Amino acid sequence: MFVRLLLAAAVLCATPLSSPQAGQADACSRSSPRHTVALVELFTSEGCSSCPPADRWLEALPTRHAPDRLLPLALHVDYWDYIGWQDPYAQAQFAERQRLLGRLSRSSSIYTPGVFAGMRELRDWRDPAALDRRVQEINRQPARVGISLAMRPAGPRRIEIEAQFTPQESAVAARHLRAVLVLYENRLVSVVHRGENRGATLHHDHVVRYWSIAGLGGGTEQQKVARAVVLPPEWKAAQLGVAAFVEDTERGEVLQAVSMPACPNVLPIE
């Protein structure tokens, strides 16, 4: 079960970051590098006995790859819930996401743990050399979209995420560009009472809590996407991070990604 979020309009004309009204927003922003950041997506579930090692693997990735090189995300799927344990972080849209990536990778099935790097399936993710090769392959590509990402408080238990996207000439021909805005949470702990992991205490990082998609128009003009998100009481604001990426769903490519941890001076007032 996941908590329904209260959202503002799908695409907002938010206050520019450089305006006086932006306040502390300037202190909590990040821009993407000139090279492409590798987006690594782990599809996992607390109902899957082979998933905890993969969760630990994802947790360790930032110790080997800098944030301007790799963005790790854990997407908990719901198709294991039927065996007796309902994953508290699972969302049906993540199973649909995995099916989309599977079709793009010409995979005949979806399963957990499943790993995709730059929207391509990485079956040998357990091999550090294989992952390094894939990350380096992605990092060598010049970024085809520039992203400026920011977060600011928007009231009690409410934050605003804003991303500005600037496509480069090399991205103009893509007809199916879309932006994804993400909130993820670290240091999550679950005690599992049923299912394959019964009796286990599981630890999770980079767990996607919020996922919002917006289509991007053509051309090289800067485009802005903003979301206002009400944080449920069980979310720990200090453990949140924010991310954004742009993907071409026709070619199955991530054109750029960027992330940053929540900034203490812009965390929402309880």
C-alpha positions in Angstrom: 0.0 0.0 0.0 1.3 3.4 -0.8 0.2 6.8 0.4 -1.8 9.0 -2.0 0.0 12.3 -2.5 -1.5 15.7 -2.9 0.0 17.3 -6.0 -0.1 20.7 -7.5 -0.7 21.3 -11.2 1.1 19.0 -13.5 3.4 21.7 -14.9 3.7 24.9 -12.9 5.0 28.3 -13.7 7.0 28.3 -10.5 8.9 31.3 -9.0 12.2 31.6 -10.9 15.2 30.5 -8.8 16.8 33.8 -9.2 13.9 35.8 -7.9 13.9 37.4 -4.4 10.8 35.3 -3.5 12.8 32.1 -4.0 14.5 32.7 -0.6 16.5 29.7 0.3 16.0 27.8 -2.9 19.3 29.0 -4.3 21.1 27.2 -1.5 19.5 23.9 -2.4 20.1 23.4 -6.1 22.3 21.4 -8.4 23.0 21.3 -12.1 23.9 18.2 -14.2 27.4 17.8 -15.6 28.4 17.9 -19.2 28.6 14.2 -19.4 25.7 11.8 -19.1 25.0 10.4 -15.6 24.2 6.7 -15.4 20.7 5.9 -14.1 20.7 2.5 -12.4 17.3 1.2 -11.5 16.9 -1.8 -9.2 13.5 -3.5 -9.2 13.1 -5.2 -5.8 10.5 -6.4 -3.3 10.5 -7.3 0.4 8.6 -10.4 -0.5 11.5 -11.8 -2.5 14.1 -13.8 -0.7 16.8 -13.1 -3.3 16.3 -9.3 -3.1 18.1 -8.3 0.2 21.6 -8.9 -1.3 20.6 -6.7 -4.2 19.3 -4.0 -1.9 22.7 -4.1 -0.1 24.5 -3.9 -3.5 22.5 -0.8 -4.5 23.2 0.8 -1.1 27.0 0.4 -1.6 27.0 1.9 -5.1 27.6 5.5 -3.9 30.8 4.3 -2.2 32.2 3.3 -5.6 30.6 5.9 -8.0 30.3 9.6 -7.4 26.8 11.2 -7.7 27.9 13.0 -10.9 28.6 9.6 -12.4 25.7 7.4 -11.2 22.2 7.8 -9.8 20.9 4.6 -8.0 17.2 4.1 -7.5 15.3 1.3 -5.8 11.8 0.7 -7.2 9.7 -1.7 -5.1 7.2 -3.7 -7.2 3.9 -5.1 -6.0 3.8 -8.4 -7.8 5.2 -10.3 -4.8 2.6 -9.1 -2.4 0.3 -12.1 -3.0 2.5 -14.5 -1.1 1.6 -13.0 2.3 3.7 -9.9 2.8 2.7 -6.5 1.4 5.8 -4.5 0.7 5.1 -1.0 2.3 7.2 0.7 -0.4 5.7 -1.0 -3.5 3.8 0.8 -6.2 2.0 -0.7 -9.1 3.5 1.9 -11.5 7.0 0.4 -10.8 5.9 -3.0 -12.1 4.6 -1.2 -15.2 7.9 0.7 -15.4 9.8 -2.6 -15.3 7.5 -4.1 -18.1 8.3 -1.0 -20.2 12.1 -1.4 -19.8 11.7 -5.1 -20.4 10.0 -4.5 -23.7 12.7 -2.0 -24.7 15.4 -4.5 -23.8 13.5 -7.3 -25.6 13.4 -9.3 -22.4 10.8 -12.1 -22.3 10.0 -11.8 -18.6 10.3 -9.5 -15.6 11.7 -10.6 -12.2 13.3 -9.5 -9.0 15.9 -8.5 -8.4 16.1 -6.9 -11.8 18.6 -4.2 -12.8 18.6 -1.7 -15.6 21.4 0.8 -16.4 20.5 3.6 -18.8 17.2 1.8 -19.5 19.1 -1.3 -20.7 18.9 -4.6 -18.8 22.1 -5.5 -16.9 21.8 -9.2 -16.1 25.4 -9.5 -14.9 25.1 -6.6 -12.4 26.7 -8.7 -9.7 30.0 -8.5 -11.6 31.6 -5.2 -10.6 33.6 -5.1 -13.8 30.4 -5.4 -15.9 28.7 -2.6 -14.0 31.8 -0.4 -14.3 31.9 -0.9 -18.0 28.3 0.0 -18.5 28.6 3.1 -16.3 31.8 4.3 -18.1 30.1 3.7 -21.4 27.2 6.0 -20.3 29.5 8.6 -18.8 31.5 8.9 -22.0 28.5 10.3 -23.8 28.1 14.1 -23.8 24.9 15.1 -22.1 22.0 15.7 -24.6 19.9 17.6 -22.0 21.0 20.0 -19.3 19.1 19.8 -16.0 18.9 22.3 -13.2 17.3 20.8 -10.1 16.1 22.6 -7.0 13.9 22.0 -3.9 12.3 24.5 -1.5 9.8 24.4 1.4 6.2 25.1 0.5 4.5 24.9 3.9 4.0 22.4 6.7 5.1 19.0 5.5 5.2 20.3 1.9 8.0 20.8 -0.5 8.3 22.0 -4.1 10.6 20.3 -6.6 11.5 22.3 -9.7 13.6 21.1 -12.6 14.6 23.1 -15.7 15.5 21.2 -18.8 17.6 22.5 -21.7 17.8 20.1 -24.6 20.9 20.2 -26.8 20.8 20.1 -30.6 21.5 16.4 -30.5 18.2 15.8 -28.6 15.9 17.8 -30.8 15.2 14.9 -33.2 13.8 12.8 -30.3 10.0 12.7 -30.5 9.3 10.9 -27.2 11.2 12.8 -24.6 9.8 12.9 -21.1 11.0 14.1 -17.7 10.7 12.2 -14.5 10.9 13.9 -11.1 11.7 11.7 -8.1 11.8 11.8 -4.3 13.7 8.9 -2.7 14.3 8.0 1.0 17.3 6.5 2.7 17.9 4.5 5.9 14.5 2.7 5.8 14.1 -0.3 8.1 11.4 -3.0 7.9 10.8 -6.1 10.1 9.1 -8.7 7.9 6.5 -10.9 9.5 5.4 -13.1 6.6 6.5 -14.4 3.3 9.9 -15.5 2.0 11.7 -13.1 4.2 9.8 -13.8 7.4 11.7 -12.8 10.5 14.2 -10.7 8.7 15.0 -7.1 9.4 15.6 -5.4 6.0 17.4 -2.1 5.4 16.9 0.0 2.3 18.4 3.1 0.7 17.5 5.1 -2.4 13.8 3.9 -2.2 11.6 5.8 -4.6 8.7 7.3 -2.7 7.4 9.7 -5.3 7.6 9.5 -9.1 6.1 12.0 -11.5 6.3 12.0 -15.3 5.9 15.0 -17.6 6.2 15.2 -21.4 8.7 17.6 -22.9 8.1 19.5 -26.1 10.5 19.7 -29.0 13.2 22.3 -29.7 16.1 23.6 -27.6 14.2 26.1 -25.5 14.4 25.7 -21.8 11.4 24.0 -20.2 10.4 23.9 -16.6 8.5 21.2 -14.6 7.6 21.7 -10.9 5.7 19.6 -8.4 4.4 20.4 -4.9 4.4 17.3 -2.7 2.8 16.9 0.7 5.0 14.5 2.7 3.1 11.8 4.6 3.9 11.7 8.4 5.9 8.5 8.1 8.4 10.0 5.7 11.6 11.3 7.4 12.3 14.6 5.7 16.0 14.6 6.6 16.5 11.3 4.8 15.0 12.3 1.6 16.7 13.1 -1.7 15.5 14.5 -5.0 16.3 13.5 -8.5 15.3 14.2 -12.1 16.1 12.6 -15.4 15.1 12.8 -19.1 14.5 9.7 -21.2 13.7 8.9 -24.8 11.0 6.2 -24.6 11.3 5.4 -28.3 15.0 4.7 -28.3 15.2 3.5 -24.7 17.8 5.9 -23.6 18.4 8.2 -20.6 19.7 11.5 -21.9 20.7 13.0 -18.6 20.1 12.5 -14.8 20.9 14.5 -11.7 20.3 14.1 -8.0 21.0 15.7 -4.6 20.2 15.0 -0.9 17.7 17.1 0.9 19.2 20.3 2.2 18.8 20.9 5.9 18.0 24.6 5.5 15.1 24.0 3.2 13.5 21.0 4.9 9.7 21.6 5.5 8.5 22.8 8.8 6.8 20.0 10.7 
